[in-house]
Amino acid sequence: MALPQLSEEARKQALAKAAEARSARAELRRKVKNGDLHIAAVLKMKDDPVASKIKVSALLESLPGYGKAKVGALLEELKIDPSRRVKGLGEVQRAALIERFS
């Protein structure tokens, strides 16, 4: 399927909207990293437009002491696909992550 041809104005608006979304997700990850927001609270925000679109792996990597290897092992242990987003987590997966970090 071919990409739609956007006018220059529509393209600029789409780029601005995407940049705003990325910065909002980065701000949320920064809050998790600094301890201002608990990971369990973010996992419960599945209907929030910002939190729901963060990849679980990126969110967990925001935690101090968690890098790619530790997060990869945790996701494998809990049988969560590394590309899964917060909104796409099943109830059992969400509960397992919340229990792990509570």
Residue frames as qw, qx, qy, qz and C-alpha x, y, z in Angstrom:
[[0.000, 0.889, 0.457, 0.000, 0.00, 0.00, 0.00],
 [0.417, 0.455, -0.013, 0.787, 1.39, 3.37, -1.00],
 [0.252, -0.410, -0.445, 0.755, 1.77, 6.14, 1.52],
 [0.189, 0.869, 0.457, 0.002, -0.71, 8.98, 1.17],
 [0.427, 0.362, 0.064, 0.826, 0.60, 12.12, -0.46],
 [0.277, -0.761, -0.433, 0.396, 0.41, 14.90, 2.12],
 [0.235, 0.902, 0.044, 0.359, 0.52, 18.58, 1.45],
 [0.439, 0.383, -0.443, 0.682, 3.52, 20.41, 2.89],
 [0.360, -0.482, 0.248, -0.759, 1.33, 21.91, 5.63],
 [0.911, -0.255, -0.085, -0.314, -0.21, 18.54, 6.58],
 [0.824, 0.185, -0.404, 0.352, 3.26, 16.96, 6.63],
 [0.161, 0.454, -0.427, 0.765, 4.57, 19.67, 8.98],
 [0.623, -0.419, 0.147, -0.644, 1.57, 19.21, 11.27],
 [0.966, -0.088, -0.230, -0.075, 2.08, 15.44, 11.36],
 [0.636, 0.301, -0.449, 0.551, 5.79, 15.87, 12.16],
 [0.136, -0.483, 0.352, -0.790, 4.99, 18.33, 14.96],
 [0.817, -0.326, 0.005, -0.477, 2.37, 15.99, 16.42],
 [0.925, 0.056, -0.336, 0.169, 4.83, 13.07, 16.33],
 [0.387, 0.407, -0.450, 0.694, 7.56, 15.13, 18.00],
 [0.434, -0.475, 0.234, -0.730, 5.14, 16.18, 20.73],
 [0.938, -0.205, -0.130, -0.246, 4.16, 12.56, 21.38],
 [0.789, 0.210, -0.412, 0.405, 7.82, 11.47, 21.57],
 [0.118, 0.453, -0.421, 0.776, 8.67, 14.23, 24.04],
 [0.672, -0.416, 0.104, -0.604, 5.66, 13.34, 26.21],
 [0.969, -0.082, -0.234, 0.006, 6.77, 9.69, 26.33],
 [0.577, 0.348, -0.424, 0.605, 10.34, 10.77, 27.13],
 [0.235, -0.522, 0.300, -0.763, 9.06, 12.94, 29.97],
 [0.875, -0.315, -0.029, -0.368, 7.12, 10.01, 31.41],
 [0.897, 0.098, -0.318, 0.290, 10.22, 7.80, 31.23],
 [0.262, 0.497, -0.392, 0.729, 12.25, 10.56, 32.92],
 [0.551, -0.506, 0.188, -0.637, 9.74, 10.66, 35.79],
 [0.975, -0.157, -0.139, -0.068, 10.05, 6.90, 36.22],
 [0.713, 0.326, -0.356, 0.509, 13.85, 7.14, 36.16],
 [0.043, 0.498, -0.362, 0.787, 13.89, 9.89, 38.80],
 [0.217, -0.227, -0.868, 0.385, 11.43, 8.06, 41.03],
 [0.270, 0.062, 0.132, -0.952, 8.71, 10.71, 40.66],
 [0.784, 0.102, -0.119, -0.601, 6.36, 8.09, 39.20],
 [0.546, -0.258, 0.792, -0.094, 6.21, 4.42, 40.16],
 [0.121, 0.182, -0.835, -0.505, 6.30, 1.82, 37.40],
 [0.089, 0.365, 0.917, -0.137, 3.16, 0.13, 38.73],
 [0.231, 0.652, 0.311, -0.652, 1.26, 3.41, 38.30],
 [0.227, 0.481, -0.506, -0.679, 2.36, 3.65, 34.67],
 [0.047, -0.006, -0.971, -0.236, 1.37, 0.05, 33.98],
 [0.148, 0.517, 0.770, -0.344, -2.11, 0.79, 35.32],
 [0.203, 0.623, 0.007, -0.755, -2.45, 3.77, 32.93],
 [0.437, 0.123, 0.796, 0.399, -3.41, 1.58, 29.94],
 [0.279, 0.777, 0.554, 0.112, -6.02, 4.11, 28.76],
 [0.164, -0.828, 0.087, 0.529, -3.72, 7.13, 29.01],
 [0.704, 0.710, 0.019, -0.014, -2.77, 8.25, 25.47],
 [0.149, 0.811, -0.556, 0.102, 0.88, 8.79, 26.41],
 [0.453, -0.430, 0.758, -0.187, 1.55, 5.83, 28.72],
 [0.861, 0.209, 0.409, -0.220, -0.36, 3.32, 26.61],
 [0.737, 0.668, -0.106, 0.003, 1.97, 3.77, 23.63],
 [0.107, -0.756, 0.643, -0.061, 5.29, 3.28, 25.45],
 [0.771, 0.180, -0.610, -0.022, 7.01, -0.02, 24.78],
 [0.814, -0.576, -0.037, -0.069, 7.24, -2.05, 27.97],
 [0.843, 0.025, -0.080, 0.531, 10.93, -2.73, 27.32],
 [0.271, 0.555, -0.065, 0.783, 11.71, 1.01, 27.04],
 [0.506, -0.720, -0.034, -0.473, 9.71, 1.70, 30.19],
 [0.902, -0.407, -0.050, 0.135, 11.56, -0.96, 32.18],
 [0.705, 0.241, -0.074, 0.663, 14.92, 0.27, 30.87],
 [0.054, -0.773, 0.022, -0.632, 14.06, 3.62, 32.45],
 [0.761, -0.643, -0.058, -0.070, 14.37, 2.03, 35.88],
 [0.038, -0.795, 0.593, -0.120, 17.72, 2.50, 37.61],
 [0.438, -0.365, 0.819, -0.067, 19.76, -0.70, 37.42],
 [0.734, 0.347, 0.578, -0.081, 17.82, -2.15, 34.48],
 [0.050, 0.522, -0.546, -0.654, 19.57, -2.35, 31.12],
 [0.654, 0.290, -0.438, -0.544, 18.78, -4.20, 27.93],
 [0.398, 0.170, -0.900, 0.051, 20.05, -7.55, 29.23],
 [0.091, 0.101, 0.788, -0.600, 18.18, -7.49, 32.53],
 [0.538, 0.304, 0.136, -0.774, 14.99, -6.26, 30.87],
 [0.578, 0.289, -0.635, -0.424, 15.29, -8.87, 28.12],
 [0.247, 0.052, -0.942, 0.220, 15.66, -11.66, 30.68],
 [0.264, 0.202, 0.598, -0.729, 12.70, -10.36, 32.70],
 [0.596, 0.326, -0.133, -0.721, 10.46, -10.12, 29.64],
 [0.511, 0.215, -0.804, -0.215, 11.45, -13.62, 28.57],
 [0.059, -0.022, -0.890, 0.451, 10.75, -14.96, 32.06],
 [0.355, 0.349, 0.494, -0.713, 7.30, -13.35, 32.10],
 [0.397, 0.330, 0.786, 0.340, 6.64, -14.37, 28.46],
 [0.204, 0.863, 0.218, -0.408, 6.16, -10.79, 27.24],
 [0.681, 0.515, 0.247, 0.457, 7.14, -9.90, 23.68],
 [0.455, -0.314, -0.048, 0.832, 9.86, -7.18, 23.70],
 [0.053, 0.218, 0.371, 0.901, 7.88, -5.10, 21.21],
 [0.247, -0.649, -0.719, -0.038, 4.71, -5.11, 23.37],
 [0.019, -0.462, 0.078, -0.883, 3.33, -1.73, 24.40],
 [0.139, -0.017, 0.680, -0.720, 1.70, -0.94, 27.75],
 [0.630, 0.144, 0.051, -0.761, -1.77, -0.91, 26.20],
 [0.733, 0.236, -0.548, -0.326, -1.22, -4.33, 24.63],
 [0.037, 0.269, -0.890, 0.366, -0.32, -6.14, 27.84],
 [0.584, -0.357, -0.672, -0.283, -2.69, -8.86, 28.96],
 [0.560, -0.714, 0.043, -0.417, -4.11, -8.76, 32.47],
 [0.936, -0.289, -0.031, 0.199, -1.88, -11.63, 33.62],
 [0.656, 0.328, -0.071, 0.677, 1.22, -9.96, 32.17],
 [0.081, -0.728, 0.055, -0.679, 0.30, -6.59, 33.69],
 [0.749, -0.623, 0.004, -0.224, -0.34, -8.19, 37.09],
 [0.913, -0.080, -0.072, 0.393, 2.99, -10.06, 36.95],
 [0.434, 0.479, -0.096, 0.757, 4.90, -6.85, 36.22],
 [0.344, -0.731, 0.036, -0.588, 3.06, -4.90, 38.92],
 [0.882, -0.470, -0.043, -0.007, 3.74, -7.66, 41.45],
 [0.812, 0.154, -0.109, 0.553, 7.43, -7.72, 40.46],
 [0.305, 0.416, -0.107, 0.850, 7.88, -3.98, 41.02],
 [0.473, -0.719, -0.163, -0.482, 5.58, -3.47, 44.02]]
